[in-house]
Amino acid sequence: MDTTSPARIAGIYRYPVKGLTPEPLDRAELKPGQTLLADRRYAIENGPSGFNPAEPKWLPKPHFLMLMRDEWLAGLRTQFDDATNILSINHNGRIAARGDLGTPEGRRTIEDFFASTFPNLIKGPPKLLESLGHSFSDVARKVVSIINLASVRAIENMVDAPVHPLRFRANLYVEGWPAWHEFGLLDQTLAIGDVRLKVVKRIVRCAAVNVDPDTAQRDLAVPQALQRRLGHADCGIYAEVIEGGTVADGDMIAATQAALL
């Protein structure tokens, strides 16, 4: 058992549409084997991908609009309402599109916005994709992503510049662990109240983290700095929910324990 002093949740975020605006949450219900509610529930196909909503299969992110390639997405401000399925897109200081993603008409409104506003920045007809229960995550398994804020501060020292934590687009941000402590948690279980999360994988960072979420500028070279200093480009961990419940901003993360079988 690891007896490191307890850490706490310092932020909870979800990303209803892959590549679009993070949405802060005060609390989140976690269910075994699932992502946060509506996390990466939708994606915008960037030209035909072959995705079949009736038989959903994981596809790598280049099939969709995403920050690794499309940094201009960070210049949009979007909000998704669970009760109405309405996605609102703010562009250049005004609401440029609103559509009910549960209807063909609403999805077409969003697709038309991208097709007409960014015709030279997309490689094919944009299409709003969804399949019940599917998550358009960067990995095939349904996970919760976790970032240690002390590790972000260590990266700031590497690149000699401020690093916005939302560059890493995590679900849970953690304060209280030493830098890089999370890498020692692989195959262990995190306890947050009644919730149990099994750490399953380190996160390999791509060029998406080089994009400033406030300015939409590609202004850093984080993976390259990690590779030079640490010999890898990893920052953060993925964990699977094995016992569900509700987590809230400020909740303590108890000392890790052996992973449940």
Buried (B, 14 or more C-beta within 10 A) or exposed (E): EEEBEEBBBBBBBBBBBBBBBBBEBEEBBBBEEBBBBBBBBBBBBBEEBEBEEEEBEEBEBEBBBBBBBBBBBBBBBBBBEEEEBBBBBBBEEEEBBBBBBEEEEBBBBBBEBBBEBBEEBBEEEBBBBBBEEBBBBBBEEBBBBBBBBBBBEBBEEBBEEEBBBBBBBBBBBBBBBBBBBBBBBBEBBBBBBEBBBBBBBBBBBBBBBBBBBEEBEBEBBBBBBBBEEBEEBBBBBBBBBBBBBEBEBEBEBEBBEEBEE
